[in-house]
Amino acid sequence: MKKFYTTDVGRPLRWLAIAALSLVTLLMAACALANIVFLCIGGHQHPIKWVLWGTALAIVVVLVCGWMLIRLVRDVRADNGKTVMPEWFIQGFGVFWLLFLLLVAFTDLQPWRLVEVMSIAIAMIGIRGLLRASNSAED
């Protein structure tokens, strides 16, 4: 029996993902470029440390989104044959997501926020097990 999370989403959803990711990539590239221009002309009103951090974050997002976009457009599959992104990337982002959730939940003193989206992080971290279970169910 094939699981819904390992089936192909089809062309319309794939192209929707490509359009959305293209938009995010272009917007973040514009933000990074604007920050670089403001750094060069000194037009920023915030401490330079925060402008540098914002610029670095925008550049990282552009690089990661660009990499994902290239994989989506070329229809490249990971070694597992099921996902577009490699398992290590999905798991790493799941760990990052969980750490970010912990930081936000406890700095805002709202630990109940973890319950809302923690399942996404757990699923991302456990993607390898889900894929193995899917492969053994197909055999």
N, C-alpha and C positions, 0 to 999 in steps of 0.2 A: 504494500500500500504506500503510495507516494504522499509525502507530507506537503502541506501547502507552503511551507517556508523554503522548500527546495525546488519548487517548480518554476519554470520560466514565466516571467510576468507578461511577456508579449511585447510587440512593437509599440503600441500606443503609450503604455506606461514607461517603457524605456526611453522613448523620445520626449516624454514629459519630464523625466528625470534629467535628460540631457539639457533641455531648455532651462529648467530650474537651476541646475548646476552651472550652466553658462552665465545666467544672470547673477548668481552669487559670486562667481569668479570675477566677472567684470566690475561689479560693485565694490568688492574688496580690493581689486587692483586700483580702482579710482580712489578709494580711501587711502591706500598705501601711497599712491602718487601724490595725493593732496598733503598727506603728512610730510612727505619728503620735501615738497615745495615749501611748506610752512617752516620746516626746519632750516632750509637754505636761506629763506628771506627773513626769518625771525618773526613771523606773524602769529605765532602761537601764544596763547594766554595761560597755558598750563605749565607746570614745572617740566623741564626738558626731559626728565627721567620718564614721566608718564607718556610723553609724546613718542619717545624712543620705544617704549614697551608696546604702545599701540601700533606703531609702524611695524615692529618686528612681528607682532601677532597677525597683522593684516597680511604681511608677506608670507608667513607660514600657511595661513588659510588659502591664499592664492596658489601656492605651490601644491598643497594637498588637493585642493579642488581641481586644479589643472590636471594633476596626475589621474584623479578619478574620472575626470571628463574624457581624457584621452582613452582610458580603458573602456569607458562606456561607448564612445564613438567607434572605436575599433572592434568592439564586441569581444574583448579579450577575457578569457576565463582564467581564474586562478588554478593552481595545480590540482585542487580538489575537483575541478570540473563542474562545480555547482555555483560558486559565487564569482562575482566580478572582482572583488577585492580579496587579497590574500588573507588567510586566517589570522596571521600575526598582526595585520593591520586592524582587523575588526576587534581582536582581543585587546590590543593596545589602546584603541580608542575607547573600548569598554572600561578599561582600568582608568583612563583619563576622565571619562564621564563620571564614574563612581567617585573618584577623588574630588572632582569639581562639585558634585552634588553634596558630598560631605562638607566641603568648605562652605558652600552657600547655606546649607541647612543649619550649620552650627554657628556661623558668623551672624546670621540673621536671627538666631535663636528660634528657629522653626524646624525642628527635627522631623516633624510629621511630613514635611515636603519630600523626604526621602522615599516614602511609601508610594508617592505618585508616579515616579519615573525610575525607581531603582530596578524594576523588572527588566527594563531595556538594557541597563548596564550588565545585569546578571546574564541575560541572554547573549549579549555580545561576548562576554568573557567565556561563556560556555559553548560558543559556536562550534568548536571542534567536536565536542561530544554530540551535538545535534546533527552534525554532518555525518559522523560515524554511524549514529543510529539510523539515519536516513539511508545510508549506503547498505547497511545490513538488512534493513527492511525491504529494500529493492531486490536483494539477492534471493 
